Amino acid sequence: MSMLLSVVAGQGGIKVPGAPGTLSLSAGSPTQTVITLSWSAPSDTGGGTVSGYQIKKDGSVLVADTGSTGTTYSATGLSGNTSYSFNVAAINEKGVGADGNTPSLTTAAFVAVSATSGSPTLVSYGNTKAYAFTSTGSITFSAGGTVTVWNVAGGGSGGAYYTSQSANGGGGAGGGLSYTTVVDTSGSKTVSVGNGGAGVTYPRGGAGGGSTFEGTATQGGGGGGGFDPFGSLVAPTTGGSGGGGNSSNTSFKNNGGAGVAGQGYAGGNGRFYNASPYQDQGGGGGGGGGAGQNGYQNHNGDGGAGKADSTATGVSQTYCGGGGGGAGYHQTSGNPTGGTGGTGGGGNGSNPAEGNGVSGTANTGGGGGACGSSTSGSGGTGIVVVSFTYQ
């Protein structure tokens, strides 16, 4: 009997816990539907052991007992652009204690588009929408928020030679690429899509144009190196970067342009190979997913590979093309041999299109092929994809 009275007396001495420490709220991920709660354990446990917490949302019980002594919780499945209040109470052997403070936080708004120009293609997957611009236009947000931007600039064109029996440049560059998160969008925004570099007769290929959206910019691919009428090579520019050329019957050559981090890889170097019938090999242009190869022995450099990704539209697709293939001088041919234009996989310098460089693939920033007997391949145009979560 005395032992039973002692146990009852011991339990009677326990009280419900005091209020937990200050509750704070922060945006979760995604910010439109998740709020993260954080608090500290109560200093007054009521003489018992805290075993969990009760969480209320807008005055109603959201979680009766977390069953854990952890002091964080993520409230999910919320609505966008809506204010929510929360409070937390500790639980011990005696029961649920006092509520703590009651802070409020408004979830982020879901992005909404009211108008576009430039005829972008709309792709929806899950609860994400993506507007793909293949030409310059605009997008008007009726409700601003966070968007992800995928920029691909225009590809450079291939290099060229001035006369027969002389050198010609390496392949043009693959266009640049970048991922950018733009946090605050509202109203009408301009989307600029970079053009590809124009094909040339000599010497260096033209650089591709950059693509921009809301202060985010991607540099266009550089043109391939080429041989000018004064008997010297003109090096490729930097950018997504062109391939290097070289000159016939001399050891003089160009190296490929340097790439820009996150925008395109370096172009390959040209090579002089003094062995009949092969004389000169141009380097391949850098691509979105790899560097251009160097020219070597009787092989012109291949362009760097394109970059395939599903982030932009939810479908795996090459949105940053490869570089153009290099072109070299072949003694038994009437003219230097043209490299193939850049596509998703990059231009192939070893199996070229005789006589002309081939243009890079449009809307991927593909690099143009180096010149064969007339005009080098032009660079492919770029693309800008604006994607966001919607409810």
ROKOL-484083 format. One record per residue (C-alpha): x, y, z. Coordinates in nm, 4 decimals, padded with zeros to 6 digits. Layout:
<recs>
<rec X="X" Y="Y" Z="Z"/>
...
</recs>
This chain:
<recs>
<rec X="00.0000" Y="00.0000" Z="00.0000"/>
<rec X="00.2760" Y="00.2436" Z="00.0926"/>
<rec X="00.4555" Y="00.1755" Z="-00.2403"/>
<rec X="00.1357" Y="00.2489" Z="-00.4398"/>
<rec X="00.0814" Y="00.5739" Z="-00.2516"/>
<rec X="00.4401" Y="00.6732" Z="-00.3246"/>
<rec X="00.3988" Y="00.6161" Z="-00.7019"/>
<rec X="00.0727" Y="00.8138" Z="-00.7115"/>
<rec X="00.2305" Y="01.0923" Z="-00.5149"/>
<rec X="00.5266" Y="01.0984" Z="-00.7596"/>
<rec X="00.3022" Y="01.1278" Z="-01.0660"/>
<rec X="00.0995" Y="01.3960" Z="-00.8980"/>
<rec X="00.4137" Y="01.6028" Z="-00.8721"/>
<rec X="00.4550" Y="01.6220" Z="-01.2536"/>
<rec X="00.2993" Y="01.9144" Z="-01.4373"/>
<rec X="00.2520" Y="01.9826" Z="-01.8087"/>
<rec X="00.5522" Y="02.1507" Z="-01.9711"/>
<rec X="00.5931" Y="02.5220" Z="-02.0098"/>
<rec X="00.5884" Y="02.6890" Z="-02.3518"/>
<rec X="00.8716" Y="02.6003" Z="-02.5904"/>
<rec X="01.1341" Y="02.8549" Z="-02.6867"/>
<rec X="01.0609" Y="03.1117" Z="-02.9563"/>
<rec X="00.9122" Y="02.9617" Z="-03.2741"/>
<rec X="01.0493" Y="03.0978" Z="-03.6024"/>
<rec X="00.9254" Y="03.0375" Z="-03.9560"/>
<rec X="01.1188" Y="03.0289" Z="-04.2841"/>
<rec X="01.0410" Y="02.9489" Z="-04.6456"/>
<rec X="01.0872" Y="02.5832" Z="-04.7354"/>
<rec X="01.1376" Y="02.4230" Z="-05.0743"/>
<rec X="00.9457" Y="02.4868" Z="-05.2841"/>
<rec X="00.8749" Y="02.8260" Z="-05.1327"/>
<rec X="00.5153" Y="02.8257" Z="-05.2609"/>
<rec X="00.4026" Y="02.5167" Z="-05.0672"/>
<rec X="00.6410" Y="02.4566" Z="-04.7746"/>
<rec X="00.7121" Y="02.6474" Z="-04.4518"/>
<rec X="00.9821" Y="02.5315" Z="-04.2105"/>
<rec X="00.9254" Y="02.5657" Z="-03.8347"/>
<rec X="01.2079" Y="02.5885" Z="-03.5825"/>
<rec X="01.1944" Y="02.6265" Z="-03.2031"/>
<rec X="01.3821" Y="02.5269" Z="-02.8890"/>
<rec X="01.2851" Y="02.2875" Z="-02.6084"/>
<rec X="01.1006" Y="02.4397" Z="-02.3101"/>
<rec X="01.3136" Y="02.5387" Z="-02.0125"/>
<rec X="01.0308" Y="02.4160" Z="-01.7865"/>
<rec X="00.9651" Y="02.0444" Z="-01.8483"/>
<rec X="00.7055" Y="02.0304" Z="-01.5661"/>
<rec X="00.9236" Y="01.7831" Z="-01.3815"/>
<rec X="00.8669" Y="01.5199" Z="-01.6503"/>
<rec X="01.0313" Y="01.4199" Z="-01.9806"/>
<rec X="00.9355" Y="01.5933" Z="-02.3022"/>
<rec X="00.8567" Y="01.3217" Z="-02.5600"/>
<rec X="00.7088" Y="01.5217" Z="-02.8499"/>
<rec X="00.5333" Y="01.8361" Z="-02.9630"/>
<rec X="00.1868" Y="01.9392" Z="-03.0763"/>
<rec X="00.1777" Y="02.1719" Z="-03.3781"/>
<rec X="-00.1129" Y="02.3977" Z="-03.4691"/>
<rec X="-00.1725" Y="02.5763" Z="-03.7986"/>
<rec X="-00.4105" Y="02.8745" Z="-03.7960"/>
<rec X="-00.5420" Y="02.7640" Z="-03.4560"/>
<rec X="-00.6221" Y="02.4048" Z="-03.5545"/>
<rec X="-00.4168" Y="02.0997" Z="-03.4646"/>
<rec X="-00.1937" Y="02.0045" Z="-03.7565"/>
<rec X="00.0089" Y="01.7365" Z="-03.5737"/>
<rec X="-00.1252" Y="01.5980" Z="-03.2449"/>
<rec X="00.2111" Y="01.4547" Z="-03.1381"/>
<rec X="00.5328" Y="01.4567" Z="-03.3367"/>
<rec X="00.6563" Y="01.1681" Z="-03.1199"/>
<rec X="01.0041" Y="01.3144" Z="-03.1343"/>
<rec X="01.2187" Y="01.5522" Z="-02.9336"/>
<rec X="01.3320" Y="01.7176" Z="-03.2592"/>
<rec X="01.2661" Y="02.0911" Z="-03.2735"/>
<rec X="01.2091" Y="02.1432" Z="-03.6462"/>
<rec X="00.9156" Y="02.0577" Z="-03.8717"/>
<rec X="00.8219" Y="02.1225" Z="-04.2370"/>
<rec X="00.4591" Y="02.2055" Z="-04.3092"/>
<rec X="00.3909" Y="02.0877" Z="-04.6648"/>
<rec X="00.1010" Y="02.1012" Z="-04.9109"/>
<rec X="00.0338" Y="02.4701" Z="-04.8506"/>
<rec X="-00.1153" Y="02.7146" Z="-05.1003"/>
<rec X="00.0871" Y="02.9806" Z="-05.2773"/>
<rec X="00.0706" Y="03.3478" Z="-05.1771"/>
<rec X="-00.1136" Y="03.2613" Z="-04.8536"/>
<rec X="-00.0413" Y="03.3683" Z="-04.4930"/>
<rec X="-00.0181" Y="03.0918" Z="-04.2308"/>
<rec X="00.0286" Y="03.1139" Z="-03.8510"/>
<rec X="00.1730" Y="02.8365" Z="-03.6350"/>
<rec X="00.2372" Y="02.7556" Z="-03.2713"/>
<rec X="00.3985" Y="02.4671" Z="-03.0880"/>
<rec X="00.3371" Y="02.3065" Z="-02.7462"/>
<rec X="00.5517" Y="02.0451" Z="-02.5691"/>
<rec X="00.4173" Y="01.7094" Z="-02.4481"/>
<rec X="00.5268" Y="01.5089" Z="-02.1410"/>
<rec X="00.3770" Y="01.2326" Z="-01.9233"/>
<rec X="00.1179" Y="01.4716" Z="-01.7871"/>
<rec X="-00.0060" Y="01.5949" Z="-02.1241"/>
<rec X="00.0132" Y="01.8884" Z="-02.3660"/>
<rec X="00.1675" Y="02.2047" Z="-02.2281"/>
<rec X="00.1202" Y="02.5710" Z="-02.3049"/>
<rec X="00.1379" Y="02.7086" Z="-02.6586"/>
<rec X="00.4362" Y="02.9192" Z="-02.7489"/>
<rec X="00.4380" Y="03.2327" Z="-02.9635"/>
<rec X="00.2316" Y="03.2439" Z="-03.2845"/>
<rec X="00.4317" Y="03.3816" Z="-03.5801"/>
<rec X="00.2987" Y="03.4114" Z="-03.9362"/>
<rec X="00.4584" Y="03.3762" Z="-04.2803"/>
<rec X="00.3230" Y="03.4169" Z="-04.6331"/>
<rec X="00.4205" Y="03.1570" Z="-04.8929"/>
<rec X="00.5658" Y="03.2681" Z="-05.2236"/>
<rec X="00.3322" Y="03.3330" Z="-05.5130"/>
<rec X="00.3191" Y="03.0965" Z="-05.8074"/>
<rec X="00.4411" Y="03.2538" Z="-06.1299"/>
<rec X="00.1738" Y="03.3291" Z="-06.3904"/>
<rec X="00.2170" Y="03.4449" Z="-06.7517"/>
<rec X="-00.0422" Y="03.6643" Z="-06.9215"/>
<rec X="00.1163" Y="03.7268" Z="-07.2639"/>
<rec X="00.4144" Y="03.6462" Z="-07.4870"/>
<rec X="00.5580" Y="03.7649" Z="-07.8177"/>
<rec X="00.8058" Y="03.5964" Z="-08.0472"/>
<rec X="00.6023" Y="03.2731" Z="-08.0651"/>
<rec X="00.7723" Y="03.0672" Z="-07.7923"/>
<rec X="00.6856" Y="02.6998" Z="-07.7596"/>
<rec X="00.5108" Y="02.6108" Z="-07.4312"/>
<rec X="00.5922" Y="02.2751" Z="-07.2735"/>
<rec X="00.4274" Y="02.1557" Z="-06.9502"/>
<rec X="00.5516" Y="01.8659" Z="-06.7384"/>
<rec X="00.4386" Y="01.7873" Z="-06.3853"/>
<rec X="00.3687" Y="02.1240" Z="-06.2262"/>
<rec X="00.6334" Y="02.3026" Z="-06.4339"/>
<rec X="00.5864" Y="02.5174" Z="-06.7424"/>
<rec X="00.8663" Y="02.6057" Z="-06.9820"/>
<rec X="00.8548" Y="02.8704" Z="-07.2552"/>
<rec X="01.1193" Y="02.8020" Z="-07.5217"/>
<rec X="01.2136" Y="03.1099" Z="-07.7285"/>
<rec X="01.3847" Y="03.0392" Z="-08.0605"/>
<rec X="01.3720" Y="03.4048" Z="-08.1637"/>
<rec X="01.3763" Y="03.7348" Z="-07.9776"/>
<rec X="01.0486" Y="03.8210" Z="-07.8072"/>
<rec X="00.8979" Y="03.9018" Z="-07.4692"/>
<rec X="00.7145" Y="03.7399" Z="-07.1794"/>
<rec X="00.4701" Y="03.9213" Z="-06.9488"/>
<rec X="00.4187" Y="03.7970" Z="-06.5926"/>
<rec X="00.0850" Y="03.8749" Z="-06.4288"/>
<rec X="00.2264" Y="03.7302" Z="-06.1047"/>
<rec X="00.6018" Y="03.7428" Z="-06.0489"/>
<rec X="00.8176" Y="03.4914" Z="-05.8692"/>
<rec X="01.1188" Y="03.2667" Z="-05.9145"/>
<rec X="01.1978" Y="03.1368" Z="-06.2628"/>
<rec X="01.4838" Y="02.9276" Z="-06.4015"/>
<rec X="01.6480" Y="03.0489" Z="-06.7209"/>
<rec X="01.8441" Y="02.8305" Z="-06.9635"/>
<rec X="02.0473" Y="03.0445" Z="-07.2037"/>
<rec X="02.2139" Y="02.9136" Z="-07.5161"/>
<rec X="02.3937" Y="03.1688" Z="-07.7325"/>
<rec X="02.4529" Y="03.1512" Z="-08.1054"/>
<rec X="02.7344" Y="02.9325" Z="-08.2389"/>
<rec X="03.0352" Y="03.0706" Z="-08.4263"/>
<rec X="03.0933" Y="03.0070" Z="-08.7940"/>
<rec X="03.3824" Y="02.8070" Z="-08.9337"/>
<rec X="03.7103" Y="02.9581" Z="-09.0450"/>
<rec X="03.8028" Y="02.9934" Z="-09.4116"/>
<rec X="04.1008" Y="03.0106" Z="-09.6495"/>
<rec X="04.1831" Y="03.2764" Z="-09.9058"/>
<rec X="04.3231" Y="03.0772" Z="-10.1949"/>
<rec X="04.3518" Y="02.7180" Z="-10.3027"/>
<rec X="04.6645" Y="02.5362" Z="-10.1844"/>
<rec X="04.6597" Y="02.7332" Z="-09.8594"/>
<rec X="04.5416" Y="02.6723" Z="-09.5109"/>
<rec X="04.1919" Y="02.7007" Z="-09.3768"/>
<rec X="04.0677" Y="02.7426" Z="-09.0256"/>
<rec X="03.9270" Y="02.5125" Z="-08.7648"/>
<rec X="03.5583" Y="02.4679" Z="-08.6976"/>
<rec X="03.3428" Y="02.7326" Z="-08.5364"/>
<rec X="03.2377" Y="02.7081" Z="-08.1752"/>
<rec X="02.9358" Y="02.5605" Z="-08.0084"/>
<rec X="02.7207" Y="02.8243" Z="-07.8403"/>
<rec X="02.7415" Y="02.9008" Z="-07.4711"/>
<rec X="02.5019" Y="02.7848" Z="-07.2036"/>
<rec X="02.4109" Y="02.8728" Z="-06.8457"/>
<rec X="02.1513" Y="02.8016" Z="-06.5778"/>
<rec X="02.0296" Y="03.1088" Z="-06.3923"/>
<rec X="01.7646" Y="03.1594" Z="-06.1259"/>
<rec X="01.5812" Y="03.4930" Z="-06.1440"/>
<rec X="01.4030" Y="03.5559" Z="-05.8137"/>
<rec X="01.1807" Y="03.8562" Z="-05.8824"/>
<rec X="00.9911" Y="03.8821" Z="-06.2086"/>
<rec X="00.6883" Y="04.0988" Z="-06.2792"/>
<rec X="00.5560" Y="04.2797" Z="-06.5827"/>
<rec X="00.6918" Y="04.2498" Z="-06.9360"/>
<rec X="01.0441" Y="04.1144" Z="-06.9883"/>
<rec X="01.2510" Y="04.1060" Z="-07.3069"/>
<rec X="01.3996" Y="03.7767" Z="-07.4254"/>
<rec X="01.6917" Y="03.8088" Z="-07.6704"/>
<rec X="01.8081" Y="03.5033" Z="-07.8666"/>
<rec X="02.1575" Y="03.5153" Z="-08.0178"/>
<rec X="02.2110" Y="03.4689" Z="-08.3895"/>
<rec X="02.4729" Y="03.2334" Z="-08.5241"/>
<rec X="02.7907" Y="03.3748" Z="-08.6777"/>
<rec X="02.7626" Y="03.4268" Z="-09.0528"/>
<rec X="02.9605" Y="03.2032" Z="-09.2870"/>
<rec X="03.2691" Y="03.3714" Z="-09.4321"/>
<rec X="03.4914" Y="03.3424" Z="-09.7378"/>
<rec X="03.7995" Y="03.4435" Z="-09.5332"/>
<rec X="03.9627" Y="03.4574" Z="-09.2902"/>
<rec X="03.8278" Y="03.4035" Z="-08.9356"/>
<rec X="03.4755" Y="03.2808" Z="-08.8729"/>
<rec X="03.2202" Y="03.5138" Z="-08.7188"/>
<rec X="03.1282" Y="03.4986" Z="-08.3514"/>
<rec X="02.7780" Y="03.4012" Z="-08.2450"/>
<rec X="02.5502" Y="03.6487" Z="-08.0712"/>
<rec X="02.4744" Y="03.6284" Z="-07.6981"/>
<rec X="02.1344" Y="03.5416" Z="-07.5487"/>
<rec X="01.9903" Y="03.7447" Z="-07.2606"/>
<rec X="01.6996" Y="03.7551" Z="-07.0171"/>
<rec X="01.6563" Y="03.9866" Z="-06.7166"/>
<rec X="02.0223" Y="04.0722" Z="-06.6787"/>
<rec X="02.1428" Y="03.7168" Z="-06.7425"/>
<rec X="02.3700" Y="03.6888" Z="-07.0445"/>
<rec X="02.5515" Y="03.4115" Z="-07.2282"/>
<rec X="02.8467" Y="03.4832" Z="-07.4567"/>
<rec X="02.8276" Y="03.3568" Z="-07.8128"/>
<rec X="03.0664" Y="03.1041" Z="-07.9612"/>
<rec X="03.3877" Y="03.2267" Z="-08.1234"/>
<rec X="03.4639" Y="03.1833" Z="-08.4914"/>
<rec X="03.7155" Y="02.9335" Z="-08.6250"/>
<rec X="04.0639" Y="03.0425" Z="-08.7341"/>
<rec X="04.1350" Y="03.1124" Z="-09.1008"/>
<rec X="04.4053" Y="03.2055" Z="-09.3528"/>
<rec X="04.3970" Y="03.5660" Z="-09.4776"/>
<rec X="04.5105" Y="03.7079" Z="-09.8155"/>
<rec X="04.8319" Y="03.8442" Z="-09.6634"/>
<rec X="04.9658" Y="03.4976" Z="-09.5953"/>
<rec X="04.8990" Y="03.4689" Z="-09.2238"/>
<rec X="04.6424" Y="03.2980" Z="-09.0072"/>
<rec X="04.3852" Y="03.4862" Z="-08.8045"/>
<rec X="04.3214" Y="03.3232" Z="-08.4700"/>
<rec X="03.9736" Y="03.2336" Z="-08.3423"/>
<rec X="03.8191" Y="03.4529" Z="-08.0767"/>
<rec X="03.7388" Y="03.3392" Z="-07.7284"/>
<rec X="03.3822" Y="03.2536" Z="-07.6353"/>
<rec X="03.2297" Y="02.9135" Z="-07.6599"/>
<rec X="03.5428" Y="02.9048" Z="-07.8710"/>
<rec X="03.6573" Y="02.8320" Z="-08.2189"/>
<rec X="03.9063" Y="02.5764" Z="-08.3390"/>
<rec X="04.2570" Y="02.6649" Z="-08.4546"/>
<rec X="04.3792" Y="02.6475" Z="-08.8129"/>
<rec X="04.7251" Y="02.6302" Z="-08.9680"/>
<rec X="04.9036" Y="02.7260" Z="-09.2907"/>
<rec X="05.0113" Y="02.5116" Z="-09.5794"/>
<rec X="05.3751" Y="02.4005" Z="-09.6102"/>
<rec X="05.4856" Y="02.5776" Z="-09.2940"/>
<rec X="05.4797" Y="02.4923" Z="-08.9277"/>
<rec X="05.2739" Y="02.8011" Z="-08.8488"/>
<rec X="04.9362" Y="02.7264" Z="-08.6953"/>
<rec X="04.6639" Y="02.8666" Z="-08.4727"/>
<rec X="04.5501" Y="02.7320" Z="-08.1428"/>
<rec X="04.1820" Y="02.7096" Z="-08.0512"/>
<rec X="04.0180" Y="02.9884" Z="-07.8555"/>
<rec X="03.9772" Y="02.9517" Z="-07.4813"/>
<rec X="03.6358" Y="02.8569" Z="-07.3481"/>
<rec X="03.4330" Y="03.0524" Z="-07.0950"/>
<rec X="03.3422" Y="02.8688" Z="-06.7752"/>
<rec X="02.9833" Y="02.7447" Z="-06.7877"/>
<rec X="02.9354" Y="02.8661" Z="-07.1432"/>
<rec X="03.1325" Y="02.6406" Z="-07.3722"/>
<rec X="03.4532" Y="02.4423" Z="-07.3947"/>
<rec X="03.7799" Y="02.5349" Z="-07.5662"/>
<rec X="03.8386" Y="02.4759" Z="-07.9343"/>
<rec X="04.1003" Y="02.2313" Z="-08.0598"/>
<rec X="04.4384" Y="02.3345" Z="-08.1974"/>
<rec X="04.5428" Y="02.3196" Z="-08.5606"/>
<rec X="04.8419" Y="02.1100" Z="-08.6668"/>
<rec X="05.0969" Y="02.1184" Z="-08.9450"/>
<rec X="05.1707" Y="01.7689" Z="-09.0729"/>
<rec X="05.4419" Y="01.7708" Z="-09.3387"/>
<rec X="05.3705" Y="01.4386" Z="-09.5053"/>
<rec X="05.2170" Y="01.3999" Z="-09.8487"/>
<rec X="04.9341" Y="01.4001" Z="-09.9322"/>
<rec X="04.8167" Y="01.5446" Z="-09.6016"/>
<rec X="04.9531" Y="01.8861" Z="-09.5103"/>
<rec X="04.7376" Y="02.0701" Z="-09.2605"/>
<rec X="04.4698" Y="01.9817" Z="-09.0086"/>
<rec X="04.2315" Y="02.2277" Z="-08.8458"/>
<rec X="04.1132" Y="02.1977" Z="-08.4890"/>
<rec X="03.7499" Y="02.1392" Z="-08.4014"/>
<rec X="03.5307" Y="02.3976" Z="-08.2311"/>
<rec X="03.4402" Y="02.3660" Z="-07.8640"/>
<rec X="03.0883" Y="02.2493" Z="-07.7797"/>
<rec X="02.8429" Y="02.2786" Z="-07.4952"/>
<rec X="02.9397" Y="01.9425" Z="-07.3523"/>
<rec X="03.3061" Y="01.9000" Z="-07.4473"/>
<rec X="03.6181" Y="02.0573" Z="-07.5935"/>
<rec X="03.7059" Y="02.0458" Z="-07.9621"/>
<rec X="03.9720" Y="01.7961" Z="-08.0649"/>
<rec X="04.3115" Y="01.8968" Z="-08.1990"/>
<rec X="04.4091" Y="01.8307" Z="-08.5585"/>
<rec X="04.6583" Y="01.5450" Z="-08.5830"/>
<rec X="04.8437" Y="01.3707" Z="-08.8652"/>
<rec X="04.5846" Y="01.3168" Z="-09.1370"/>
<rec X="04.2841" Y="01.3836" Z="-08.9170"/>
<rec X="04.1071" Y="01.7135" Z="-08.8731"/>
<rec X="03.9752" Y="01.7857" Z="-08.5250"/>
<rec X="03.6174" Y="01.6942" Z="-08.4416"/>
<rec X="03.3975" Y="01.9537" Z="-08.2764"/>
<rec X="03.3146" Y="01.9184" Z="-07.9087"/>
<rec X="02.9915" Y="01.7414" Z="-07.8180"/>
<rec X="02.6623" Y="01.9105" Z="-07.7419"/>
<rec X="02.5037" Y="01.9063" Z="-07.3980"/>
<rec X="02.1753" Y="01.7194" Z="-07.3535"/>
<rec X="01.9651" Y="01.7985" Z="-07.0483"/>
<rec X="01.6039" Y="01.7657" Z="-06.9296"/>
<rec X="01.6072" Y="02.0580" Z="-06.6853"/>
<rec X="01.4748" Y="02.3114" Z="-06.9331"/>
<rec X="01.1592" Y="02.1329" Z="-07.0474"/>
<rec X="01.1452" Y="01.7995" Z="-06.8705"/>
<rec X="01.2406" Y="01.6169" Z="-07.1900"/>
<rec X="01.6032" Y="01.5202" Z="-07.2500"/>
<rec X="01.7040" Y="01.7282" Z="-07.5472"/>
<rec X="02.0224" Y="01.8883" Z="-07.6756"/>
<rec X="01.9908" Y="02.2588" Z="-07.6033"/>
<rec X="02.3561" Y="02.3429" Z="-07.6500"/>
<rec X="02.5063" Y="02.2120" Z="-07.9694"/>
<rec X="02.8485" Y="02.0838" Z="-08.0588"/>
<rec X="03.1323" Y="02.2619" Z="-08.2304"/>
<rec X="03.2048" Y="02.2435" Z="-08.6010"/>
<rec X="03.4614" Y="02.0037" Z="-08.7398"/>
<rec X="03.8024" Y="02.1249" Z="-08.8550"/>
<rec X="03.9202" Y="02.1312" Z="-09.2150"/>
<rec X="04.2693" Y="02.0815" Z="-09.3545"/>
<rec X="04.4661" Y="02.0890" Z="-09.6779"/>
<rec X="04.4822" Y="01.7671" Z="-09.8764"/>
<rec X="04.7461" Y="01.7815" Z="-10.1485"/>
<rec X="04.5748" Y="01.5468" Z="-10.3931"/>
<rec X="04.2414" Y="01.7269" Z="-10.3678"/>
<rec X="04.1723" Y="02.0404" Z="-10.5636"/>
<rec X="04.0799" Y="02.2293" Z="-10.2527"/>
<rec X="04.0946" Y="02.1929" Z="-09.8770"/>
<rec X="03.8262" Y="01.9722" Z="-09.7349"/>
<rec X="03.5412" Y="02.1257" Z="-09.5364"/>
<rec X="03.4477" Y="02.0087" Z="-09.1895"/>
<rec X="03.0944" Y="01.9134" Z="-09.0944"/>
<rec X="02.8820" Y="02.1675" Z="-08.9104"/>
<rec X="02.8171" Y="02.1297" Z="-08.5405"/>
<rec X="02.5067" Y="01.9522" Z="-08.4219"/>
<rec X="02.4145" Y="01.7906" Z="-08.0940"/>
<rec X="02.7058" Y="01.5500" Z="-08.1202"/>
<rec X="02.9622" Y="01.7930" Z="-08.2582"/>
<rec X="03.1025" Y="01.8235" Z="-08.6082"/>
<rec X="03.3104" Y="01.5376" Z="-08.7505"/>
<rec X="03.6386" Y="01.6497" Z="-08.9056"/>
<rec X="03.7384" Y="01.3024" Z="-09.0275"/>
<rec X="03.4345" Y="01.2516" Z="-09.2493"/>
<rec X="03.3821" Y="01.6005" Z="-09.3879"/>
<rec X="03.1463" Y="01.7485" Z="-09.6408"/>
<rec X="03.3645" Y="01.8037" Z="-09.9459"/>
<rec X="03.3733" Y="02.1578" Z="-10.0734"/>
<rec X="03.1764" Y="02.3451" Z="-09.8085"/>
<rec X="03.1509" Y="02.3757" Z="-09.4349"/>
<rec X="02.8078" Y="02.2762" Z="-09.3071"/>
<rec X="02.6056" Y="02.5126" Z="-09.0905"/>
<rec X="02.5483" Y="02.4476" Z="-08.7235"/>
<rec X="02.2086" Y="02.3258" Z="-08.6096"/>
<rec X="01.9605" Y="02.6057" Z="-08.5408"/>
<rec X="01.8333" Y="02.6713" Z="-08.1869"/>
<rec X="02.1152" Y="02.4743" Z="-08.0270"/>
<rec X="02.4047" Y="02.7142" Z="-08.0842"/>
<rec X="02.5850" Y="02.4561" Z="-08.2969"/>
<rec X="02.9146" Y="02.5663" Z="-08.4530"/>
<rec X="02.9629" Y="02.5918" Z="-08.8273"/>
<rec X="03.2080" Y="02.3710" Z="-09.0125"/>
<rec X="03.5383" Y="02.5041" Z="-09.1467"/>
<rec X="03.5531" Y="02.6144" Z="-09.5088"/>
<rec X="03.6081" Y="02.3779" Z="-09.7986"/>
<rec X="03.6189" Y="02.5396" Z="-10.1428"/>
<rec X="03.3881" Y="02.8375" Z="-10.0959"/>
<rec X="03.2112" Y="02.9620" Z="-09.7829"/>
<rec X="03.2415" Y="02.8254" Z="-09.4328"/>
<rec X="02.9430" Y="02.6957" Z="-09.2401"/>
<rec X="02.7438" Y="02.9483" Z="-09.0366"/>
<rec X="02.6736" Y="02.9058" Z="-08.6684"/>
<rec X="02.3378" Y="02.7895" Z="-08.5397"/>
<rec X="02.1069" Y="03.0302" Z="-08.3577"/>
<rec X="02.0579" Y="03.0018" Z="-07.9832"/>
<rec X="01.7582" Y="02.9457" Z="-07.7571"/>
<rec X="01.6280" Y="03.0824" Z="-07.4258"/>
<rec X="01.4020" Y="02.8685" Z="-07.2066"/>
<rec X="01.2142" Y="03.0253" Z="-06.9128"/>
<rec X="01.0620" Y="02.7690" Z="-06.6749"/>
<rec X="00.8762" Y="02.7905" Z="-06.3441"/>
<rec X="00.6529" Y="02.6020" Z="-06.1038"/>
<rec X="00.2788" Y="02.6624" Z="-06.1161"/>
<rec X="-00.0165" Y="02.5462" Z="-05.9079"/>
</recs>
